[in-house]
Amino acid sequence: MLSFQEKIDMYDNIIGQESKNYADSFNGCLEILADNYEYKFLLELDTFNDIEYWIDKLKSRLVVKEDLDSLEDIMDDYIACG
């Protein structure tokens, strides 16, 4: 099982990677999100794959819904409801 600090480091490494597509342009938003929530959403994730999947799913949701809702609302909903 990963320590909380290891999860934070993995999260930061994933969102700190070079942008390869439009979804990656939201990495800055994800960095702010993590700070605002004090990374507490990582408590529910157990592995590197879980963290990577969570980030990819959130970025996909941001791309699809960005015209409909504010980015903050989308992120809040994703953290609350998954």
C-alpha positions in Angstrom: 0.0 0.0 0.0 1.3 3.4 -0.9 1.8 6.1 1.7 -0.1 9.3 1.4 3.1 11.2 0.4 3.9 8.6 -2.3 0.4 9.1 -3.7 0.9 12.9 -3.7 4.3 12.5 -5.5 2.7 10.2 -8.1 -0.2 12.6 -8.7 2.2 15.5 -9.1 4.4 13.6 -11.5 1.5 12.6 -13.7 0.1 16.1 -14.0 3.6 17.6 -14.3 4.3 15.6 -17.5 4.6 17.4 -20.8 1.2 18.1 -22.5 0.5 15.7 -25.3 -3.1 16.6 -26.1 -5.9 19.0 -25.3 -6.9 17.1 -22.1 -3.4 17.7 -20.7 -4.0 21.4 -20.9 -6.1 21.0 -17.8 -3.1 19.9 -15.7 -2.8 23.3 -14.2 -6.4 23.2 -13.0 -5.7 19.8 -11.5 -2.7 21.2 -9.6 -4.9 23.9 -8.1 -7.6 21.3 -7.4 -5.2 19.2 -5.4 -4.1 22.1 -3.3 -7.6 23.2 -2.6 -8.7 19.8 -1.5 -5.4 19.1 0.3 -5.1 15.9 -1.8 -7.8 14.2 0.3 -9.3 12.6 -2.7 -6.1 10.5 -3.0 -7.2 8.6 0.2 -9.6 6.6 -1.9 -7.0 5.6 -4.4 -4.6 2.7 -3.7 -2.3 2.2 -6.7 -0.5 4.2 -9.4 -3.0 2.8 -11.9 -5.9 4.0 -9.7 -4.4 7.5 -9.6 -3.6 7.6 -13.3 -7.1 6.4 -14.2 -8.7 8.9 -11.8 -6.8 11.8 -13.5 -7.6 10.6 -17.0 -11.3 10.2 -16.2 -11.5 13.7 -14.7 -9.7 15.2 -17.7 -12.1 13.5 -20.0 -15.0 14.9 -18.1 -13.5 18.4 -18.2 -13.1 18.2 -22.0 -16.7 16.9 -22.6 -18.4 19.3 -20.2 -16.3 22.4 -20.2 -18.8 24.4 -22.2 -21.7 23.4 -20.0 -20.4 24.0 -16.5 -17.6 25.8 -14.8 -14.4 23.8 -14.4 -14.7 24.1 -10.6 -18.2 22.7 -10.6 -17.1 19.8 -12.8 -14.2 19.0 -10.5 -16.3 19.4 -7.3 -18.9 17.0 -8.7 -16.3 14.5 -9.8 -14.7 14.4 -6.3 -18.1 14.1 -4.6 -19.7 11.6 -6.9 -16.9 10.0 -8.9 
